[in-house]
Amino acid sequence: MDRNGDMQEITKKDEMYGRFELATAYVPYQQWGELYPPGEALAKGTIFPALYRPYREE
């Protein structure tokens, strides 16, 4: 195994990907209002019905 070559390859990748932003999050402000009951909120991953975005229809 050529460790020097491996390090050169890692350095090339770091230089290439270092220019890109990985992600930008958008989190809307949430008004307190209707809330899910605790059990349903835990199952859905949010207490706010307005923030619930299922991946598929149930």
C-alpha positions as CSV (number, residue, x, y, z in Angstrom):
1,M,0.0,0.0,0.0
2,D,1.4,3.4,-1.0
3,R,0.5,5.7,2.0
4,N,2.1,8.7,0.3
5,G,0.0,8.3,-2.7
6,D,-3.1,7.8,-0.5
7,M,-2.4,11.1,1.3
8,Q,-2.0,12.9,-2.0
9,E,-5.3,11.6,-3.2
10,I,-7.1,12.7,0.0
11,T,-5.5,16.2,-0.3
12,K,-6.7,16.5,-3.9
13,K,-10.3,15.7,-2.8
14,D,-10.2,18.1,0.1
15,E,-9.0,20.9,-2.2
16,M,-11.7,20.1,-4.7
17,Y,-14.6,19.8,-2.3
18,G,-13.5,22.6,0.0
19,R,-14.9,25.2,-2.4
20,F,-18.5,23.9,-2.2
21,E,-21.1,24.7,0.5
22,L,-22.6,21.5,1.8
23,A,-26.1,22.7,2.7
24,T,-28.2,25.6,3.6
25,A,-31.1,25.1,6.0
26,Y,-34.3,26.9,5.9
27,V,-36.3,26.7,9.1
28,P,-39.5,28.8,9.1
29,Y,-40.5,30.6,12.3
30,Q,-43.3,28.7,13.9
31,Q,-46.3,30.3,15.6
32,W,-47.6,28.6,18.7
33,G,-51.0,27.2,17.9
34,E,-52.4,23.8,17.3
35,L,-50.1,21.0,18.6
36,Y,-50.1,17.3,18.2
37,P,-50.6,15.2,21.3
38,P,-47.3,13.9,22.7
39,G,-47.6,10.3,21.3
40,E,-48.5,11.5,17.8
41,A,-45.8,14.2,17.9
42,L,-43.2,11.6,18.7
43,A,-44.3,9.4,15.8
44,K,-44.4,12.3,13.4
45,G,-41.2,14.0,14.5
46,T,-42.8,17.4,15.3
47,I,-45.3,18.9,17.6
48,F,-46.5,21.3,15.0
49,P,-49.0,20.1,12.3
50,A,-47.8,22.9,10.0
51,L,-44.3,21.5,9.9
52,Y,-45.2,17.9,9.3
53,R,-44.0,16.8,5.9
54,P,-44.4,13.0,5.4
55,Y,-42.3,11.3,2.7
56,R,-45.3,9.3,1.5
57,E,-49.0,9.5,1.9
58,E,-50.4,7.4,4.8
